[in-house]
Structures are given as structure tokens and as C-alpha cells.
Amino acid sequence: MKRVVFVGGIAPSMFPSYKELTLYYRRVGIDELKELVKDAEVLNYVRHGSTVKVLSEILGKQLTPSTELYVWREDDVLVVVGLKKPVRGQEVEVSAEDLDLVVVRVFPGRWIP
């Protein structure tokens, strides 16, 4: 079963065993996100409560905010969840329209065109 993992960003600490990686980055909408998580194990590493609540409602899955650190596993599909208009230093309530969703596929090694 594929794993779809929600994260708030990409950090080098997610890939402790790798010196070189290739990332494939693609923005998606809500409908495509729903298709992506269908029949997948869904893990959440986003800590912002309002964002996680909206994701849960959109996907019909019970997700909880997380402060744990994520470590990448081959074949994981990452979904970076951000806000289209980030607000720093304050807690905000968000809606589905506020979400900026990016699917990131990670491949070990270097890809040179």
C-alpha cells in the first residue's frame, strides 16, 4: 500500500542517509489530492491545527496535528501543505481555498537532463 505523507515543508533532516536526491514538484488541487489518498495509508506531520482540521474534512480521514519529525522512506509520496498567503507569528483559521498543495516525489540519486 502506498503511503501519502503530509508535511509542512521539506528539510534536509528528512533524508539522513542520502547525499543526492532528485525531487519532482507539482502543485495539485483538492480533487487530485482526494484521488491521490484513495486506497493509501495517510500520515500527517503538519502541526498547524486549523490546517489539519481542513485536511481531515476534505479527505474524510481523521488526522491529528503532529510535532514529530518525519524521515523519508522510498516510495513515500509527500504532500507539502502550505498557505497561499502565509501569515507569520499568529494563529489563523484556514479554509480549503487557502491551502497551497504540492506533491513531491523523491528519487535517490542525481538526475541530469
N, C-alpha and C positions, 0 to 999 in steps of 0.2 A: 504494500500500500504506500502510495506517495505521501510525503509529508509537506504540508504547506505551513510555513513559519512566518508569523507576523513579527516584524521588528520595527523599532523607531528610527533606525539608521544602520549604516554599515561601519564597523570598526575593525581595525587590524586584529584585535584580540579575538575576533570570531574565528580566525584562521590560524591557530597557533602552530600548526605543523607544516605550513606552506610558505615557500619563498616567492612563488609566482602563481598568479591566478588570472583568469580571464572572466570578466563579468559581462553578462548580457542584460541590458537595462531596457525596460519597456513600460510606459505608462498604460494603465488599464482603467476601464470604467467599472461600475458596480456590477453590471450584468456579466461581464467577463470574469470578474472576481468570483461571483457565485458559481459559475461553471468550473472555475479552477479548483474550488474547495469541495466540489461534489465528489463523493467517494474518496475523500482524502482524510488523513489524520491531520487535524489542525492544532497547531501550537501557538501560543501567544507570548511574546516577550515585550509587548508595549505596556508602559506603566501608566500612561495618562488615562484616568478613569472614564472621562466623558468619551474619549475616542474608542476605548474598548467597548463601552456600552453601545455605541453606534454600530461598531463592527458586529457585535452579538446580534443586534436587531436585524441588521442587513442580512446576515448569513443564517439566522435561525439556529445559532450554536451558542452555548453558554461559555463565554470567555471571561477570564478574570484578569485584572491588571497584574503585571509582574515586574519585580525588580531584579529578577535573576539574570545572569549573563548567559547569552546564547553562544554555543560553539557549533560551527557548521559541520554538517555531515553530508558526504557526497550524495547527490540526488535530491537533497532538500531544495524546495522551491521557496525562495524568500519573497515576502511582500513587504516592502518598506512603506510604512504608513506615516504620512505627514499631513500638514495642513496647507492648503493653497495659499493662505495668508497667515503665516505663523505669528503668534503673539508670545513675546518673551516676558517672563517674570510674573505672569498671572495665570490663574486657573480659569479656563474658558469652557463654556458648553459648546459642543460642536454638533453639526448635523452631517448627514451623508454627503451633502453638496460641498461641505468644507474639506472633505478628505482628498488628499493627493496620494494616489496609489500607484506604486511602481513594482512590477515583478522583476526580480533579479535572479537569473540563473548563473551559477558559479561553476567554472570548469578549471580543474587543476592544470597548471602549465601556462605557457605563453602562446597567444595566438598572434601571428604576424600576417597581415594582409599581403 
